[in-house]
């Protein structure tokens, strides 16, 4: 198979390139050259899709599949899709569950309403950017466009730092503020499982929208944090704390305590999405312990969470140590 990845050196793009190389495919990446390098044997095209004539390097190429991880202006997806319309047979757009419009219903499936967005927009919030990108891909490729609505993505290469923050914090040892309840179900996807599923669907020629994330309860907060303790070999003590005092102290779920979203705080959108369609087409999610251990091994190799590929940095995640100590003292 001949694969083109628009991007290809960031978190999801890098995992997709790595999986395609593992399969022995012919792989091309197109990017601005601002972040990292592709593996040996991968063909590199340079260009900036946000400027006039920035897609010129794609002219004359032919590929079987294209994967696009863009999370900027939808117009860039529209322009790339138009440029590739006669050169590629299938367009895989890595979208997000953030496209769903509130209020969020329990177990929302792919037919739930999405936020209003335009395929030629040049800005907007993250939900609008992804929803506009979806519309742009479908506008050009129709039923040959696949919309992979990923949820929380974890695994080696993570450039936001949610799981790496927990691993680093637990490796430091001592009492760790562990947000409860201890059996809180978590829904996420390992980036490598996302890449495997995405390329399989490209080979099959599938189109349409899919929620690409594990089943609710594939892991719990306790299983994830216990796996962090095991992977790091730390003597850290997880001090499980009810949500109420944590929230009363002004702690921001998801950012101050990554991954954690207590029930009632956008929990349905992030951890209770229907996934039957993706599983019916072969999505398989590896055990949480494997994701955690492999992320720790990668983090020790690279030393720190890498910058996001060619994108502005996002808000830093994780509690300040002094604030964590204060919360532990007041809650226990």
Secondary structure, DSSP 8 states (H G I E B T S, - for coil): -EEEEES-SSHHHHHHHHHHHHTT-EEEEEE-S-S----TT-EEEE--TTSTTTTGGGTT--EEEEEE---S-HHHHHHHHHHHTTTEEEEEEEEEGGGB-SS--TT--TTS-B----TT-S---HHHHHHHHHHHHHHHHGGGEEEEEE-EEESTT-SS-HHHHHHHHHHH-SEEEEES-TT-EE-EEEHHHHHHHHHHHHHHT--EEEEES--TTSEEHHHHHHHHHHHHT---EEEEE-HHHHHHTT--EETTEET---TTSSHHHHH----HHHHHTT-----HHHHHHHHHHHHHHH-S----TTS------S--HHHHHHHHHHH-
